[in-house]
């Protein structure tokens, strides 16, 4: 809600837009620095401010395309740099910190996707696709504890929203061919054979393979879902819905090449209505 109010304020006072964006970026950076060096008992004091500042940044970035005055390009570059630092969470990171950092990062990235292909996104295409591929191509087995399920759903849902925003606002870039990295080439197997590292594939193909990998992860959550709290089941269903939206945002010609993914989508969609 606060981010929405901030967007309205920046729209009403456009000459203050850039200064507000700079202030919230500095705040997010400062909270991240404090979070990285604070004592364990002080961690919670910085999670809320980090997310609040990051969502404020996202709200201000989202209206840049409709702002006549625009913002300096250094601010959008710094926003992506900050998001990349936040999303780089290792396996030993505290669960609460991991959730706050990844949600903050993907919220900013989602907003940056609205800048459009010719204005900004095309220049950062390789970095963005690499971020998406790394987030979707993790090979870890589905979590077995309810706490870890909650962490998975909260961190991946925001990422899927960013994928949807990218595909929706930058459709002309989905057919762009890029050289695959080892992360992208190692995507989960689909009906289309994975590409060798260094070969050229379209952006849509990389995203499709990653989403198929996430589908397998989602469907693996159903084994013990009946014992979860209602709030956890709600998170799982929101996760599934965002996954479906992400698939729907891809070109039809891309979806046709992922027949196995079609079956997974159908199963995931039905599970929203049968209580699983």
C-alpha positions, 0 to 999 in steps of 0.5 A: 500500500505504501508503494502505491501511495509513493507512486501516486506522489511521484506521479503528482510531483514528477520533478521529485520522482528521481530524488525519491527514487535515489533516496529509497535506493540509498535506503535499501542499500544501507539496510542491506549493508546493516543486515550483512553486518549486524548481530543475530538478535538485530536481524529482524530490525532490518528486514522490514525496512529493507523490504519497505525501501525495496518495494518503494524502489519498485513502485517508483521504477514501475512508473518511469515509462509514463513519466515525462521527465524520466530518471537518470540511467544511473539510477536504473543501473544501480537498481539492477546492481542492488537487486543482483546483490540481494538475490545472491543468497547462499544455502547457509543464509537464515530463512527469514533473511533469504525471504526478505532479500529475494522478495526485495530483489525480484520486486525491483527486477519486476518493476525494471521489466516495465521499462521495455525492450528498446528503452532499457531491458535489451541492453541488460538482456544477457544479465537478466536471462542469466538471473532467471535461469539461475533461479529456475534451474536449481536441481534441489529436491522439493522441501520436506518440512513445512517451514522450507515449503513456505520459504520456497513459495515466497522466494520463487513466487516473486521470481515468477512474477518477474518472469511474467513481467519480462515476457509481457512487457518485452515480447519482442525480445523472446525470440532473441537468440543468446549463447547459453551458459552452463546454467542455462544449458543444464536446465531441467529436461523437457520434450526439447533436448537441452542445448549444449553450453555455448550454443544459441537458443531463444530467450523464450526457450531458456525461460520455458525450460526453467519453468518446466523445472519449477513445475516439477518442483511444484508437483513434488510438494503435494505428497504431504500437503494435507498436513500443512496449515491453511496459510501454507496451502494458500502460499502453495496455490499462489505459487502455482497461479504465478507459475501458470501466469508465467507459462501463459506469458510465453509465446504459443509457438514456444509452449507447443514445443513443451508437450510434457510441460502442457501435462504438468500445467494441466495437473497443476491447474486441476490441483487448485480445485481439488484441495491439493 
